[in-house]
Amino acid sequence: MYKAIIFDVYGTLFDMDSLKNEMIEFDEDTATKITKLWQKTQLRHMFMRQVMQRYIPFDELTKDSLRHTLNVYDIQYNREDINRLFEAFFNLNYYKEIPKSLANLRDKNIDVGILSNGNDNMLMPLIDNSELGGYIDTLISVNEIKQYKPSAASYALVLEYYHMNREDILFVSSNSWDITGASNFGFDTAWVNRTNKKFDVNGPTPTITVSNVSEMVKWLELNHK
Protein backbone atom coordinates (compact mmCIF):
# COMPACT_ATOMS: atom_id res chain seq x y z
CA MET A 1 0.00 0.00 0.00
CA TYR A 2 1.23 3.49 -0.76
CA LYS A 3 2.12 5.59 2.27
CA ALA A 4 1.20 8.91 0.64
CA ILE A 5 -0.97 9.99 -2.26
CA ILE A 6 -0.25 13.38 -3.78
CA PHE A 7 -2.88 15.19 -5.82
CA ASP A 8 -2.77 17.89 -8.42
CA VAL A 9 -5.41 20.54 -7.72
CA TYR A 10 -6.75 22.20 -10.87
CA GLY A 11 -8.81 19.80 -12.95
CA THR A 12 -8.11 16.89 -10.61
CA LEU A 13 -9.78 17.84 -7.34
CA PHE A 14 -11.56 20.94 -8.68
CA ASP A 15 -13.59 21.46 -11.84
CA MET A 16 -12.00 24.20 -13.93
CA ASP A 17 -15.18 24.67 -15.94
CA SER A 18 -16.74 26.12 -12.81
CA LEU A 19 -14.68 29.26 -13.38
CA LYS A 20 -17.56 30.50 -15.50
CA ASN A 21 -19.92 30.42 -12.51
CA GLU A 22 -18.59 33.84 -11.47
CA MET A 23 -18.90 35.38 -14.95
CA ILE A 24 -22.41 36.66 -14.39
CA GLU A 25 -21.99 39.63 -16.72
CA PHE A 26 -21.52 37.36 -19.75
CA ASP A 27 -23.94 35.10 -21.56
CA GLU A 28 -23.33 31.33 -21.35
CA ASP A 29 -21.52 31.07 -24.67
CA THR A 30 -19.17 33.96 -23.95
CA ALA A 31 -18.44 32.70 -20.43
CA THR A 32 -17.58 29.25 -21.81
CA LYS A 33 -15.25 30.72 -24.44
CA ILE A 34 -13.47 32.89 -21.87
CA THR A 35 -13.09 29.95 -19.50
CA LYS A 36 -11.57 27.69 -22.18
CA LEU A 37 -9.15 30.24 -23.60
CA TRP A 38 -8.15 31.45 -20.13
CA GLN A 39 -7.12 27.92 -19.17
CA LYS A 40 -5.23 27.33 -22.43
CA THR A 41 -3.41 30.65 -22.13
CA GLN A 42 -2.52 29.98 -18.51
CA LEU A 43 -0.97 26.64 -19.48
CA ARG A 44 0.90 28.11 -22.46
CA HIS A 45 2.30 30.98 -20.40
CA MET A 46 3.34 28.55 -17.70
CA PHE A 47 5.30 26.34 -20.08
CA MET A 48 6.90 29.31 -21.80
CA ARG A 49 8.02 30.87 -18.53
CA GLN A 50 9.40 27.57 -17.28
CA VAL A 51 11.48 27.14 -20.44
CA MET A 52 12.64 30.77 -20.35
CA GLN A 53 13.32 30.54 -16.59
CA ARG A 54 11.17 33.64 -16.06
CA TYR A 55 9.09 32.46 -13.14
CA ILE A 56 6.34 34.59 -11.64
CA PRO A 57 3.84 33.48 -8.96
CA PHE A 58 0.87 31.62 -10.38
CA ASP A 59 -1.65 34.25 -9.35
CA GLU A 60 0.22 36.86 -11.42
CA LEU A 61 0.50 34.48 -14.36
CA THR A 62 -3.20 33.69 -14.12
CA LYS A 63 -4.17 37.37 -14.20
CA ASP A 64 -1.89 37.97 -17.20
CA SER A 65 -3.58 35.05 -18.96
CA LEU A 66 -6.98 36.55 -18.21
CA ARG A 67 -5.96 39.92 -19.64
CA HIS A 68 -4.85 38.26 -22.86
CA THR A 69 -8.11 36.31 -23.05
CA LEU A 70 -10.26 39.40 -22.64
CA ASN A 71 -8.15 41.22 -25.24
CA VAL A 72 -8.71 38.39 -27.72
CA TYR A 73 -12.48 38.78 -27.34
CA ASP A 74 -12.29 42.63 -27.37
CA ILE A 75 -13.78 42.86 -23.91
CA GLN A 76 -13.05 46.09 -22.05
CA TYR A 77 -11.81 45.72 -18.47
CA ASN A 78 -10.08 47.51 -15.62
CA ARG A 79 -8.06 46.34 -12.62
CA GLU A 80 -11.17 45.70 -10.56
CA ASP A 81 -12.63 43.51 -13.31
CA ILE A 82 -9.46 41.41 -13.42
CA ASN A 83 -9.35 40.97 -9.66
CA ARG A 84 -13.03 40.08 -9.47
CA LEU A 85 -12.88 37.49 -12.27
CA PHE A 86 -9.65 36.07 -10.85
CA GLU A 87 -11.38 35.43 -7.53
CA ALA A 88 -13.35 32.67 -9.25
CA PHE A 89 -10.25 30.58 -8.51
CA PHE A 90 -11.16 30.85 -4.82
CA ASN A 91 -14.57 29.27 -5.37
CA LEU A 92 -14.09 26.41 -7.79
CA ASN A 93 -16.42 23.44 -7.41
CA TYR A 94 -14.78 20.22 -6.30
CA TYR A 95 -15.81 17.03 -8.07
CA LYS A 96 -18.61 15.30 -6.20
CA GLU A 97 -16.65 12.17 -5.23
CA ILE A 98 -13.69 14.05 -3.75
CA PRO A 99 -14.69 14.41 -0.04
CA LYS A 100 -15.64 10.75 0.38
CA SER A 101 -12.59 9.57 -1.59
CA LEU A 102 -10.18 11.63 0.49
CA ALA A 103 -11.89 10.48 3.69
CA ASN A 104 -11.47 6.86 2.61
CA LEU A 105 -7.76 7.40 2.05
CA ARG A 106 -7.38 8.97 5.48
CA ASP A 107 -9.24 5.99 7.00
CA LYS A 108 -6.57 3.74 5.46
CA ASN A 109 -3.85 5.80 7.19
CA ILE A 110 -2.60 7.08 3.85
CA ASP A 111 -1.26 10.62 3.99
CA VAL A 112 -3.05 12.92 1.54
CA GLY A 113 -1.03 15.76 0.02
CA ILE A 114 -1.28 18.37 -2.70
CA LEU A 115 1.42 19.49 -5.13
CA SER A 116 0.30 22.48 -7.17
CA ASN A 117 1.62 25.18 -9.44
CA GLY A 118 -0.71 27.49 -7.56
CA ASN A 119 0.83 29.66 -4.87
CA ASP A 120 -0.55 29.98 -1.34
CA ASN A 121 -2.51 33.14 -2.24
CA MET A 122 -4.58 30.97 -4.58
CA LEU A 123 -4.58 27.62 -2.81
CA MET A 124 -5.40 28.59 0.76
CA PRO A 125 -8.65 30.47 -0.01
CA LEU A 126 -9.74 27.68 -2.35
CA ILE A 127 -9.15 24.92 0.19
CA ASP A 128 -10.74 26.97 2.99
CA ASN A 129 -13.83 27.82 0.95
CA SER A 130 -14.27 24.23 -0.21
CA GLU A 131 -13.99 22.82 3.32
CA LEU A 132 -11.67 20.07 2.02
CA GLY A 133 -8.89 21.15 4.36
CA GLY A 134 -9.81 18.52 6.94
CA TYR A 135 -8.94 15.77 4.47
CA ILE A 136 -5.57 17.17 3.38
CA ASP A 137 -2.42 16.62 5.41
CA THR A 138 0.16 18.51 3.37
CA LEU A 139 -0.09 21.43 0.96
CA ILE A 140 2.94 21.93 -1.29
CA SER A 141 3.36 24.79 -3.76
CA VAL A 142 6.08 24.98 -6.40
CA ASN A 143 6.38 28.64 -5.45
CA GLU A 144 8.90 27.43 -2.85
CA ILE A 145 11.42 26.67 -5.59
CA LYS A 146 10.04 28.93 -8.33
CA GLN A 147 9.78 26.17 -10.90
CA TYR A 148 6.51 25.00 -12.38
CA LYS A 149 5.50 21.41 -12.88
CA PRO A 150 6.48 19.36 -14.82
CA SER A 151 10.10 20.20 -13.93
CA ALA A 152 11.86 17.41 -12.05
CA ALA A 153 12.63 19.84 -9.22
CA SER A 154 8.92 20.45 -8.64
CA TYR A 155 8.23 16.76 -8.00
CA ALA A 156 11.38 16.50 -5.88
CA LEU A 157 9.67 18.91 -3.48
CA VAL A 158 7.40 16.06 -2.44
CA LEU A 159 10.39 14.10 -1.15
CA GLU A 160 11.46 17.08 0.95
CA TYR A 161 8.13 16.89 2.76
CA TYR A 162 7.80 13.12 2.76
CA HIS A 163 10.93 11.27 3.78
CA MET A 164 9.94 8.18 1.83
CA ASN A 165 11.06 6.19 -1.15
CA ARG A 166 9.51 7.20 -4.46
CA GLU A 167 7.72 3.86 -4.72
CA ASP A 168 5.84 4.69 -1.51
CA ILE A 169 4.11 7.61 -3.24
CA LEU A 170 1.31 7.69 -5.81
CA PHE A 171 0.85 10.91 -7.78
CA VAL A 172 -2.62 11.72 -9.12
CA SER A 173 -3.52 14.21 -11.85
CA SER A 174 -6.04 14.79 -14.62
CA ASN A 175 -3.36 16.45 -16.77
CA SER A 176 -1.40 14.14 -19.03
CA TRP A 177 1.64 16.44 -19.02
CA ASP A 178 1.62 16.33 -15.22
CA ILE A 179 1.40 12.55 -15.21
CA THR A 180 4.29 12.36 -17.68
CA GLY A 181 6.39 14.65 -15.50
CA ALA A 182 5.68 12.74 -12.29
CA SER A 183 6.22 9.37 -13.97
CA ASN A 184 9.48 10.60 -15.43
CA PHE A 185 10.57 11.61 -11.92
CA GLY A 186 9.91 8.08 -10.71
CA PHE A 187 6.50 8.19 -9.04
CA ASP A 188 3.73 5.72 -9.74
CA THR A 189 0.91 7.72 -11.27
CA ALA A 190 -2.87 7.67 -11.63
CA TRP A 191 -4.34 9.59 -14.55
CA VAL A 192 -7.88 10.80 -13.84
CA ASN A 193 -9.43 10.81 -17.31
CA ARG A 194 -12.92 12.15 -16.69
CA THR A 195 -13.78 12.85 -20.33
CA ASN A 196 -12.39 9.75 -22.06
CA LYS A 197 -9.48 11.52 -23.74
CA LYS A 198 -6.50 9.90 -25.39
CA PHE A 199 -3.35 10.10 -23.29
CA ASP A 200 -0.81 12.46 -24.86
CA VAL A 201 2.18 10.14 -24.93
CA ASN A 202 5.39 12.14 -24.61
CA GLY A 203 7.41 9.89 -22.36
CA PRO A 204 6.28 7.61 -19.52
CA THR A 205 2.62 6.63 -19.33
CA PRO A 206 0.43 6.36 -16.21
CA THR A 207 0.54 3.40 -13.86
CA ILE A 208 -3.26 3.33 -13.96
CA THR A 209 -6.01 5.29 -15.71
CA VAL A 210 -9.32 5.92 -13.95
CA SER A 211 -12.43 7.91 -14.74
CA ASN A 212 -12.62 9.54 -11.30
CA VAL A 213 -10.89 9.54 -7.92
CA SER A 214 -13.38 7.12 -6.38
CA GLU A 215 -12.36 4.55 -8.98
CA MET A 216 -8.73 5.03 -7.98
CA VAL A 217 -9.59 4.35 -4.32
CA LYS A 218 -11.32 1.10 -5.33
CA TRP A 219 -8.24 0.12 -7.34
CA LEU A 220 -6.09 0.66 -4.26
CA GLU A 221 -8.37 -1.55 -2.19
CA LEU A 222 -8.14 -4.37 -4.73
CA ASN A 223 -4.48 -4.17 -5.65
CA HIS A 224 -2.60 -2.74 -2.67
CA LYS A 225 -3.44 -4.58 0.52
N, C-alpha and C positions, 0 to 999 in steps of 0.2 A: 504494500500500500504506500502511496506517496505520503510524505510527511507535510508537504505544503503544496497548495495549488494557487498559482498566481494568475490573476485575470487582467486582461486589457479592460478599459472602461468604455470608450466610445464605440458604439455599435455592438459591443459584446454584452455588457451589463445594461447599457442604456440605449434606447432607440433614437438614433440620430434624426429620423424623420419627424420626431416630435418637436424639433426646433421650430417648425412652422406654427405650432400652437400659439406662440407669442406674437405672430405676425398678423395681428387683428386688423391692421390698416390695409391689408392686401386681400384680393380675392384668392380663392383656393388655388387656381392655376398659377398665379404669380408667386404665391407663397411657396408652392412646390418647386417652381423653377429656382427661386432664390435659395431654398434649402439645398437643392442638389448641387448647384454651382458653387455655393459657399463651401460645401464639404470637399468638392473636387479641388477648389482653389487652395483651401487649407492644406490638403495633402500635397499638392504640387509645390507650394511654397515651403512646406516642411522638408521635402526631399531636396529641393534646390539649396536651401540654407544649410542642410547637413553636409551636402557635397562641397559647398563653398566655405564651410566652417564659419558661417555668419549667424550664429545662434542668437535668437531672441526668445524671451519667455513666450509660452504658448498662448497666453491671453493676448499679447501684442500681435502675434502672428495671426491669430484668429480674427482680430479686428481689422488688420490689414486685408485679409482675405474677404471680409465682408465689404469693405470699401470697394475693392475691385469688382465684386459681384454686383453691387448696386450701380457702379459706373457702367458695367456691361449692359444693364437693363435701363440705363438713363433715368435712374431714380434719384431725385434730389434728397440730400440728407445733411445733417449737421452732427456735431459731436454728441449731442444728447440722443439723437436717433441711433447712432452707432452703439453707444453704451446701453441703451434700452434693448436693442435687438440682441446684443451680445449676452445680456443677462438671461436669455433663453437657455444658455448652457448651464445655468444654475437650477433649472427646473425640468430637465429632461425626464421623460417617462422611463422607468426601468421595465424590462420585459417581465411578463406576469409570473414566470416560473422562478425568477431570481431569488426572492426572499426564502422560499421553501428549500430551494437547492442549496443556498449558502448555509441555511440552518442545518440541513442534513450533513453537510461537510463538517461543520463544527461539532455535530453529535458524534462523528467518527474520529474526533480528535485530530482532524486535519487543519493545519493553519491556513487561513484564507488571506491572501494578500492581493494588492493591486500594484501593477507597474504601468504608469501612464506617461504619455508625452505632455499631458496637462500639468500645469504648475499648481501650487497649493491654492492660489487665488481663484482657480477654477474648480479644483477638485473638492475642497473642503465645503463650500456652499452646496455643491451638488449632492455630496454624500449626506450632509446634514439635512437638507430639504427632503431627500428621498427616504430618510430614516433607515438606511441600510447599514449605517455605521456600526450597529450592534453585532453585525455578522462579519465584520472585516477586522482582522487583527493588525494588518500592516499596510500602510499607504506609502508607496514609493513613487517619487516623481523624478523624471530624468533631468529636471531643472538643477538637481544637485551636481550634475557633472556637465551640464550644458551640451548634451548630445542627444539628439532624438533617436528613438527607435526607428529603424532596425540596426543601429550601430551595435557592434559587439559589446562596447563599453556600457551601453544602456542595460543590456541583460545581465552583465556582470554585477550591476548594482544589487540585483536580487541576492547574490551570494555574499554581499557585504552585510545584508540584513539577516540572512538565513545561513548559518554556518553548517551547511549540509553539502552532500555530494550532489552533482547536477541530476543524477538519476533519481534522487529523492523528490524532485520538483516536477510538477506538470504545469505547463504554461498554456493558457486558454485565450483564444482571440477569434473574432469573426473576420479579421483582416488577413488575407493570404500573405501579404508582404510581412506582416508581423509574425505569423506562423513560420515563414521561411527564415526570418531573422533569428527567432528563438530556437528553431531546430538547428540552424547553422551553429549557434552558440553551444549546443549540446543538450538542450532540454527536450524531454518528451513534450509533445504538443497535442492539443485538441482544437481542431478547427470547427467553430460554430457556424455552420452554413445554413442560415435560416431561409434563404431564398433559392436553394438548389442551384447555386452557381457552379461553374467549373473552376477548379483550383488553378490559380495562375502559377504554373510550375516554373520556378526560376532558382532552383537549388533544391534543398531538402523538402520533403513533403510531410504532412502531418502524421503523427502516430495514429490518431483516430480522427474521423469526421463525424460530427453529430448535427442534428437539426436544431437542437436547443441545449441549454445547460442541464436541464433535468435528465435528458438522455445521457449526457456525460456522467452524471452521478450514478445512474443505473449501470452504465458500463463499468464504473469503478467497483460497484458492489459485486458484479459478476466476475470480474477479471483480476481484482486486486484485493484478495482477502488478507 
